Amino acid sequence: MTHQVHIIGGGMAGSEAAWQLARRGIRVRLSEMRGGGDTTAAHNSDGLAELVCSNSFRSDDDEKNAVGLLHYEMRQCDSLLMAAAAKARVPAGSALAVDRDVFSAEVEAALRAQPTLELVRERVDALPSEGLTIVATGPLTAPTLANSIGSATGADSLAFFDAIAPIVYRDSINMDVAWMASRWDKGAEASLAMGGDGRDYINCPMNKEQYLAFREELLAGEKTEFKEWEADTPYFDGCMPVEVMAARGVETLRFGPMKPVGLDNPHWATDEHPNGRWPYAVVQLRQDNKLGTLWNMVGFQTKLKHAEQVRVFRTIPGLENAEFARLGGLHRNTFLNSPTLLDRQLRLKSAPHIRFAGQITGCEGYVESGSVGMLAGLMTAAQVAGREWSPPPRTTALGALLAHITGDAEAENYQPMNVNFGLFPPLHDVKKKARKEAYTERAKAEISGWVSTLA
Ligand SMILES: Cc1cc2nc3c(=O)[nH]c(=O)nc-3n(C[C@H](O)[C@H](O)[C@H](O)COP(=O)(O)OP(=O)(O)OC[C@H]3O[C@@H](n4cnc5c(N)ncnc54)[C@H](O)[C@@H]3O)c2cc1C
């Protein structure tokens, strides 16, 4: 069977993309290296769509939760992953958790039953020079293919190590304590050119006592252990975990990410110092999305356990009530600087016959990866049929995630991202308490119209 579309990688994204194409009668070759003599450092089986770690697709609450809403929208698009999850579901409260073996078997059986799909157990070592292709090889893309992708995109564009700092919702930061400023008021011109007002960072001040106590918390906090296969991976200069820096000396953080110089705190203004004084140490947050709803903690990549991060980081003045859109972490990852390299249809600008899908595009998590695979499949199906593609509305979870990946995220500091309400166009007029429901109601009202445009 000669194929119309070649999909490389039979994980979460590749399996969903293959389903969306094959069920529309399009001939697909799905290449998966596991089962053909290769594996990755995290997979344990040869099954398609293997969940490598947790067995949870997180919250299934589609009224107040962004990932639950993503489940809902995927179901509207007849997602294979959501159908398989329903069959493999195990009790887990409001979370959607599955028996991973049943889940993988369901996905594989559904794909094998498609007459236009050919599943080939083979490793692909280079990006095809022609033919519609979807690359969905995930965070642990085989090194030979990763090199080929690196050559096609520029070596600097493919990150091999994922240093994630926490991201905080802007409206949960206490601005009676924190304040906006750039160090020494530098970069005002560049800021104005970008639509800013020259005060680009949110600064959280600490006095000496607070700084010393905070450092102790970082040192004592419970850490995630490195996996065996990660142990040899060196820390790069730019992604040293904050607790490793803290362990190097009392002052290391004050000369690193918590440097206070050039940052007058106006909340500490006096007659003698009308502009305020420099704090003893400062935690800075930088805008993470164009909407200005998400702010990342600069230099705060960390291996602290998630619950510890919430506890310790809420001791930072101004972040007492911080809500986190994403918590920090550090693991090997292969992902593109998608906002720079991909067009709005996930195509490599320099080689538009190639689409990327799944975690390699810089989304994070099983569900997000599956949903981006689904979108890649739907886009490719439209292309094969010669139909114009209309993207999902920006107000839906699918639309918000896609817009983030393909252009709305800040390209310079692009890091993997879970779906969250901070990616949605804000609803400032709605009271904070009712906002999550308002986001999901708006999305649900708009998704069905868009789904009806899909053939
Ligand atoms: C250690 C670890 C733990 C994780 N834990 C979680 C978690 O608990 N929850 C969560 O939501 N997410 C977790 N993730 C993220 C998760 O892996 C992804 O969200 C999701 O699996 C990505 O889907 P994907 O389809 O992009 O990649 P994958 O699901 O990894 O699929 C990629 C597929 O491509 C194949 N492949 C790779 N290279 C080639 C090649 N050259 N030729 C042919 N086939 C190839 C691989 O064998 C694999 O089957 C974790 C990731 C890692 C690395």
The ligand as a Tripos MOL2 file, in Angstrom:
@<TRIPOS>MOLECULE
LIG
   53    58     1     0     0
SMALL
NO_CHARGES

@<TRIPOS>ATOM
      1 C1         10.4040   10.0760   32.3080 C.3       1 LIG1
      2 C2          9.1450   10.7330   31.8590 C.ar      1 LIG1
      3 C3          8.0240   10.7310   32.6770 C.ar      1 LIG1
      4 C4          6.8230   11.3180   32.2710 C.ar      1 LIG1
      5 N1          5.7390   11.2890   33.0840 N.ar      1 LIG1
      6 C5          4.5580   11.8200   32.6700 C.ar      1 LIG1
      7 C6          3.3790   11.7390   33.4860 C.ar      1 LIG1
      8 O1          3.4040   11.1670   34.5630 O.2       1 LIG1
      9 N2          2.2390   12.3050   33.0370 N.ar      1 LIG1
     10 C7          2.1670   12.9300   31.8370 C.ar      1 LIG1
     11 O2          1.0860   13.4200   31.4700 O.2       1 LIG1
     12 N3          3.2670   13.0230   31.0280 N.ar      1 LIG1
     13 C8          4.4510   12.4760   31.4280 C.ar      1 LIG1
     14 N4          5.5730   12.5660   30.6390 N.ar      1 LIG1
     15 C9          5.4660   13.2460   29.3950 C.3       1 LIG1
     16 C10         4.9620   12.2070   28.3950 C.3       1 LIG1
     17 O3          6.0040   11.3860   27.9540 O.3       1 LIG1
     18 C11         4.4110   12.8520   27.2290 C.3       1 LIG1
     19 O4          3.4900   13.8040   27.6680 O.3       1 LIG1
     20 C12         3.7320   11.9840   26.1970 C.3       1 LIG1
     21 O5          4.0070   10.6280   26.2640 O.3       1 LIG1
     22 C13         4.2320   12.5560   24.9230 C.3       1 LIG1
     23 O6          3.5390   11.9930   23.8850 O.3       1 LIG1
     24 P1          4.2590   11.9320   22.4860 P.3       1 LIG1
     25 O7          3.3560   11.1740   21.5790 O.co2     1 LIG1
     26 O8          4.7020   13.2510   22.0810 O.co2     1 LIG1
     27 O9          5.5720   11.0410   22.7840 O.3       1 LIG1
     28 P2          5.6330    9.5250   23.2500 P.3       1 LIG1
     29 O10         4.3970    9.1030   23.8940 O.co2     1 LIG1
     30 O11         6.9170    9.3810   23.9770 O.co2     1 LIG1
     31 O12         5.7210    8.7580   21.8610 O.3       1 LIG1
     32 C14         6.8160    8.8900   20.9980 C.3       1 LIG1
     33 C15         6.9970    7.5620   20.2720 C.3       1 LIG1
     34 O13         7.9460    7.7280   19.2370 O.3       1 LIG1
     35 C16         8.7820    6.5840   19.2000 C.3       1 LIG1
     36 N5         10.0280    6.9940   18.5410 N.ar      1 LIG1
     37 C17        10.9930    7.8220   19.0390 C.ar      1 LIG1
     38 N6         11.9500    8.0100   18.0980 N.ar      1 LIG1
     39 C18        11.5890    7.2790   17.0080 C.ar      1 LIG1
     40 C19        12.1630    7.0800   15.7170 C.ar      1 LIG1
     41 N7         13.3120    7.6730   15.3620 N.pl3     1 LIG1
     42 N8         11.5290    6.2690   14.8370 N.ar      1 LIG1
     43 C20        10.3510    5.6660   15.1670 C.ar      1 LIG1
     44 N9          9.7730    5.8140   16.3910 N.ar      1 LIG1
     45 C21        10.3720    6.6360   17.2790 C.ar      1 LIG1
     46 C22         8.9000    6.1800   20.6520 C.3       1 LIG1
     47 O14         9.2290    4.8200   20.7770 O.3       1 LIG1
     48 C23         7.4990    6.4620   21.1860 C.3       1 LIG1
     49 O15         6.6450    5.3690   21.0820 O.3       1 LIG1
     50 C24         6.7730   11.9670   31.0140 C.ar      1 LIG1
     51 C25         7.8990   11.9780   30.1890 C.ar      1 LIG1
     52 C26         9.0680   11.3630   30.5900 C.ar      1 LIG1
     53 C27        10.2480   11.3790   29.6760 C.3       1 LIG1
@<TRIPOS>BOND
     1     1     2 1
     2     2     3 ar
     3     2    52 ar
     4     3     4 ar
     5     4     5 ar
     6     4    50 ar
     7     5     6 ar
     8     6     7 ar
     9     6    13 1
    10     7     8 2
    11     7     9 ar
    12     9    10 ar
    13    10    11 2
    14    10    12 ar
    15    12    13 ar
    16    13    14 ar
    17    14    15 1
    18    14    50 ar
    19    15    16 1
    20    16    17 1
    21    16    18 1
    22    18    19 1
    23    18    20 1
    24    20    21 1
    25    20    22 1
    26    22    23 1
    27    23    24 1
    28    24    25 2
    29    24    26 1
    30    24    27 1
    31    27    28 1
    32    28    29 2
    33    28    30 1
    34    28    31 1
    35    31    32 1
    36    32    33 1
    37    33    34 1
    38    33    48 1
    39    34    35 1
    40    35    36 1
    41    35    46 1
    42    36    37 ar
    43    36    45 ar
    44    37    38 ar
    45    38    39 ar
    46    39    40 ar
    47    39    45 ar
    48    40    41 1
    49    40    42 ar
    50    42    43 ar
    51    43    44 ar
    52    44    45 ar
    53    46    47 1
    54    46    48 1
    55    48    49 1
    56    50    51 ar
    57    51    52 ar
    58    52    53 1
@<TRIPOS>SUBSTRUCTURE
     1 LIG1         1 GROUP 0 **** ****
